[in-house]
Amino acid sequence: MDSRKSILLVVFLATLITLALGQTRVGFYRTSCPRVETIVQTAVRSAVNSNPTIAPGLLRMFFHDCFVNGCDASILIDGASSEKTALPNSLLRGFEVIDAAKTQLETACPGVVSCADILALAARDSVVQTGGASWQVPLGRRDGLVSRASDTASLPGFNEPINALITKFADKNLNTQDLVTLSGAHTIGTAACVLFSYRLYNYNNTNGPDPTIDPSFLPTLRNLCPNGGDGTRRVTLDTGSVGNFDNSYYRNLRNRRGVLESDAALWNNPATQTLVNRFLGIRGLAGLRFNVEFGRSMVKMGNIELKTGSQGEIRRGKRKNETGAIRRSNCCAEVIYTEVKPAPFKEKIVGIYKNLDDASTTNHVNPMVRADVEEAKNLENTK
């Protein structure tokens, strides 16, 4: 056997082993869809240029997808009680970017590229578009078939204690360094006032601010989020370099200017504080390069609870809208309405209520949907 045939055999066997082990790999679509990365990158660049808030939105969407039943694009699925409707996901943005990329890919290579892989690439490209370093993204994920709002309890919370955050990351085979590294994504993020204003006015029912906030920073936050003001107003999480993907987020933590309680907690815990200092290059500690470590942790997170091989599907959804017309919705699960005409209001609301799994599910859904559910209960009681 000549050397060329030997090399081809090794590559072939390596591919089979990768598939058998259920692993992703770089270059998965090299022959089946060689333009996949270019197509996704173009879609992300266009969207971010038009609306810079799309970049942190896509990055956060990937994080929220991976932490709930693995990186399987279940966050994209429509439905009255899907992950998308859960309260932690109610402000996610960028769904249209994934669909735009999928539409182009279905033209270039139909039925080949999963929505899960598109989302993984889009998260990487969002970092690049905001000045961060690129990394190679292993591909080969398949799309999940299940999406439940109730499963989002596994998402790390904005006000959870540091030990709870460490545990939730460990449950996904991510260590404390991954926690500190991936939290650095907040360098391009924003948060609604409602998520942290309690720290400014009535922390732990003290009628005062969180004492760990830098006193000179407190007036800035209070001006942005007045007591009793608009809770939906968004505030940047990195006051050092707004919209730039860099390590200034860690300087904010050191200066006690973390906006979310979960961010501030990274400085208030000795183990995570040491990692923050390593990202800042403090003398006497082994330094960590944020751009390098972020890519590594993203690859690690991107391998959570993989669906590969024959698991899941390559989603190619089509659905009818309420007038009966077929509309492409490539990265959403297939939803076929049985009624061609819009259902009367009462039947619609009751339908939403009946589609929810159980009473506990309603605690995690979008507030607007939850209001509909309560309305449904009242309607049911008046029958």
BELTA-V268849 format. One record per residue. N is the residue number from 0. RES is the residue in three letters. PHI is phi in whole degrees, 0 to 359 (999 if undefined). Layout:
<<N;RES;PHI> <N;RES;PHI>>
This chain:
<<0;MET;999> <1;ASP;284> <2;SER;296> <3;ARG;296> <4;LYS;295> <5;SER;296> <6;ILE;296> <7;LEU;298> <8;LEU;295> <9;VAL;298> <10;VAL;299> <11;PHE;298> <12;LEU;295> <13;ALA;297> <14;THR;297> <15;LEU;298> <16;ILE;296> <17;THR;301> <18;LEU;294> <19;ALA;295> <20;LEU;277> <21;GLY;69> <22;GLN;247> <23;THR;273> <24;ARG;207> <25;VAL;291> <26;GLY;84> <27;PHE;303> <28;TYR;258> <29;ARG;303> <30;THR;256> <31;SER;279> <32;CYS;201> <33;PRO;296> <34;ARG;263> <35;VAL;304> <36;GLU;292> <37;THR;295> <38;ILE;296> <39;VAL;294> <40;GLN;301> <41;THR;296> <42;ALA;297> <43;VAL;292> <44;ARG;301> <45;SER;297> <46;ALA;292> <47;VAL;292> <48;ASN;297> <49;SER;280> <50;ASN;211> <51;PRO;302> <52;THR;289> <53;ILE;294> <54;ALA;300> <55;PRO;295> <56;GLY;296> <57;LEU;292> <58;LEU;295> <59;ARG;293> <60;MET;298> <61;PHE;296> <62;PHE;301> <63;HIS;292> <64;ASP;291> <65;CYS;294> <66;PHE;282> <67;VAL;242> <68;ASN;61> <69;GLY;87> <70;CYS;278> <71;ASP;229> <72;ALA;62> <73;SER;292> <74;ILE;295> <75;LEU;273> <76;ILE;288> <77;ASP;280> <78;GLY;151> <79;ALA;297> <80;SER;229> <81;SER;280> <82;GLU;306> <83;LYS;302> <84;THR;272> <85;ALA;293> <86;LEU;306> <87;PRO;297> <88;ASN;256> <89;SER;294> <90;LEU;251> <91;LEU;296> <92;ARG;221> <93;GLY;110> <94;PHE;303> <95;GLU;294> <96;VAL;289> <97;ILE;297> <98;ASP;295> <99;ALA;297> <100;ALA;295> <101;LYS;297> <102;THR;301> <103;GLN;294> <104;LEU;290> <105;GLU;292> <106;THR;281> <107;ALA;285> <108;CYS;207> <109;PRO;301> <110;GLY;68> <111;VAL;251> <112;VAL;265> <113;SER;282> <114;CYS;295> <115;ALA;298> <116;ASP;290> <117;ILE;299> <118;LEU;295> <119;ALA;298> <120;LEU;292> <121;ALA;297> <122;ALA;297> <123;ARG;299> <124;ASP;292> <125;SER;295> <126;VAL;296> <127;VAL;298> <128;GLN;293> <129;THR;253> <130;GLY;100> <131;GLY;276> <132;ALA;278> <133;SER;275> <134;TRP;208> <135;GLN;280> <136;VAL;257> <137;PRO;297> <138;LEU;235> <139;GLY;122> <140;ARG;290> <141;ARG;241> <142;ASP;276> <143;GLY;284> <144;LEU;252> <145;VAL;235> <146;SER;213> <147;ARG;234> <148;ALA;301> <149;SER;295> <150;ASP;284> <151;THR;286> <152;ALA;298> <153;SER;283> <154;LEU;289> <155;PRO;299> <156;GLY;265> <157;PHE;290> <158;ASN;237> <159;GLU;279> <160;PRO;296> <161;ILE;300> <162;ASN;294> <163;ALA;292> <164;LEU;295> <165;ILE;300> <166;THR;295> <167;LYS;296> <168;PHE;291> <169;ALA;299> <170;ASP;298> <171;LYS;255> <172;ASN;62> <173;LEU;247> <174;ASN;266> <175;THR;295> <176;GLN;295> <177;ASP;298> <178;LEU;302> <179;VAL;293> <180;THR;293> <181;LEU;291> <182;SER;297> <183;GLY;298> <184;ALA;299> <185;HIS;293> <186;THR;299> <187;ILE;244> <188;GLY;265> <189;THR;226> <190;ALA;218> <191;ALA;288> <192;CYS;306> <193;VAL;299> <194;LEU;277> <195;PHE;218> <196;SER;297> <197;TYR;299> <198;ARG;289> <199;LEU;268> <200;TYR;232> <201;ASN;212> <202;TYR;286> <203;ASN;52> <204;ASN;60> <205;THR;263> <206;ASN;60> <207;GLY;216> <208;PRO;280> <209;ASP;297> <210;PRO;294> <211;THR;277> <212;ILE;280> <213;ASP;305> <214;PRO;304> <215;SER;284> <216;PHE;268> <217;LEU;301> <218;PRO;300> <219;THR;298> <220;LEU;294> <221;ARG;293> <222;ASN;294> <223;LEU;286> <224;CYS;229> <225;PRO;299> <226;ASN;300> <227;GLY;81> <228;GLY;277> <229;ASP;289> <230;GLY;290> <231;THR;271> <232;ARG;298> <233;ARG;259> <234;VAL;235> <235;THR;294> <236;LEU;272> <237;ASP;232> <238;THR;283> <239;GLY;277> <240;SER;205> <241;VAL;300> <242;GLY;80> <243;ASN;251> <244;PHE;276> <245;ASP;208> <246;ASN;264> <247;SER;294> <248;TYR;306> <249;TYR;288> <250;ARG;295> <251;ASN;299> <252;LEU;297> <253;ARG;299> <254;ASN;273> <255;ARG;60> <256;ARG;241> <257;GLY;288> <258;VAL;280> <259;LEU;279> <260;GLU;298> <261;SER;293> <262;ASP;288> <263;ALA;301> <264;ALA;298> <265;LEU;294> <266;TRP;270> <267;ASN;272> <268;ASN;250> <269;PRO;303> <270;ALA;293> <271;THR;286> <272;GLN;298> <273;THR;300> <274;LEU;292> <275;VAL;301> <276;ASN;295> <277;ARG;293> <278;PHE;291> <279;LEU;272> <280;GLY;72> <281;ILE;296> <282;ARG;301> <283;GLY;96> <284;LEU;243> <285;ALA;293> <286;GLY;290> <287;LEU;236> <288;ARG;268> <289;PHE;304> <290;ASN;301> <291;VAL;291> <292;GLU;293> <293;PHE;296> <294;GLY;300> <295;ARG;298> <296;SER;291> <297;MET;294> <298;VAL;296> <299;LYS;297> <300;MET;295> <301;GLY;292> <302;ASN;256> <303;ILE;292> <304;GLU;45> <305;LEU;296> <306;LYS;245> <307;THR;222> <308;GLY;63> <309;SER;262> <310;GLN;282> <311;GLY;63> <312;GLU;203> <313;ILE;259> <314;ARG;292> <315;ARG;221> <316;GLY;288> <317;LYS;232> <318;ARG;213> <319;LYS;266> <320;ASN;273> <321;GLU;286> <322;THR;264> <323;GLY;96> <324;ALA;282> <325;ILE;280> <326;ARG;233> <327;ARG;289> <328;SER;215> <329;ASN;304> <330;CYS;254> <331;CYS;253> <332;ALA;295> <333;GLU;290> <334;VAL;230> <335;ILE;247> <336;TYR;283> <337;THR;280> <338;GLU;265> <339;VAL;284> <340;LYS;272> <341;PRO;302> <342;ALA;288> <343;PRO;303> <344;PHE;305> <345;LYS;299> <346;GLU;294> <347;LYS;299> <348;ILE;296> <349;VAL;298> <350;GLY;297> <351;ILE;299> <352;TYR;298> <353;LYS;290> <354;ASN;282> <355;LEU;284> <356;ASP;297> <357;ASP;199> <358;ALA;297> <359;SER;292> <360;THR;299> <361;THR;295> <362;ASN;289> <363;HIS;251> <364;VAL;273> <365;ASN;308> <366;PRO;304> <367;MET;294> <368;VAL;293> <369;ARG;298> <370;ALA;296> <371;ASP;297> <372;VAL;296> <373;GLU;298> <374;GLU;298> <375;ALA;298> <376;LYS;300> <377;ASN;296> <378;LEU;295> <379;GLU;298> <380;ASN;288> <381;THR;267> <382;LYS;293>>
